[in-house]
């Protein structure tokens, strides 16, 4: 017992001595690299929003929280510099969390310069932005790490050799991605992961104007669960594969791929929606929407479980709201409406779509508005938008006047904001129309509406409980 007491005391003491380091142009430490060698385990580094050109760093401490404050991003632009010939940041510590940091422009002699090279165990990324690097993020192959990427954007990464990607996760235990936006990779893939377990939930993975290759490449197989994603192969893609599974080797004990409630589009003249090795033991597809020309499944599997999927060989046949502008919500006439079924669960994980991706890098609660759930990533809604149930209640806000007097929406919170936030305006079908930044320390806000047509609308601030309806007369 005395050893347990001593251990608890040591853990508690370590937490008590954790330090907050403040970084910024007006701080004692003006750049992240100035504190990287000073921080200790469990410390927090707060970086003022703004540009840090040419500043690169190596982080050795464990359990770090590194986050931006005072704005959307703290921007680390490589400007010709790099750490250890690898990345803007090389993270060697375990269990680190990075929030609100932008990484851009890393180039190295080996042509795989990354925003982050992760060498320690386990990593969580939230609201980060990786763009125009040779590699967005590149990780180690330790076989044990668990990575979580949440509400992050990866764009225009890749050297152009086919070996560098927006996201490249090595042979680790697991990758979980939710509410992320990966797009416009250069020759490489939007997501490449050799993890044993891959959980891709409610992401937007769209090739757009890029010339990337696979949208999702899981070359070692394992167990992959894709739920509620928007996946689009652009007309400029380097090859026809969209989702590729276990085509390099099959060295994980599991060889199972499960897709539920995804919307997958192919804008090339031909393609392969889901391709997999002949060693795959299970391919399970339920409530998915596949649109565009190509082969739906390519490969041989021990068990194929396919139910309530919709496939049209043209995108137009899907009757979505505006697929050219990535508005993949179904119209009332869409064949996917009420076409789904209760997808059940797999290995105690529910396959039901509890959320839907909201652009940019957010989500809304999803619920069945008809007799059955719709196939695909979105539900045709006849009831007003409502917030995701896990958003949490922080404080109230009010809109006044309501109905509006003109095209300005004015609202106030019950106390000043403790951090920056976003408000979002939706129509009655749950479609996101406008986003506005709310600055820390303020309690009264006003912004013009980009669309001032008469009607009922909905304003929501994530983390502020229930949203509010307002009327434009």
Secondary structure, DSSP 8 states (H G I E B T S, - for coil): -HHHHHHHHHHHHHHHT--EEEESTTSSB-STHHHHTT--TT-EEEEEEEEEET--EEE--SS-EEEEEEEEEEEEE-TT--BTTTEEEEE-SSSEEEESEEEE----TTS--EEEEE-SS-EEEES-EEESSSEEEEE---S--EEEEES-EEES---SSSS--SEEE-S-SEEEEES-EEE--SSS-SEEE--SEEEEES-EEE-TT---S-SEEETT-EEEEEES-EEEE-TT-SSSEEEEESSS---SS-EEEEEES-EEEE-SSS-EEEEE-TTEEEEEEES-EEESSSEEEES-EEEEEEES-EEESSSGGG-EEEGGGTEEEE-TT-TTTT------EETTEE-S--EEEETTTEEEE----SSS--SSS----SS-----TTS-----EEESSSS-SSSEEEEEESS--SS-EEEEEE-TT--EEEEEEE-TT--EEEEE-S---SEEEEEEETTSSS-EEEEE-
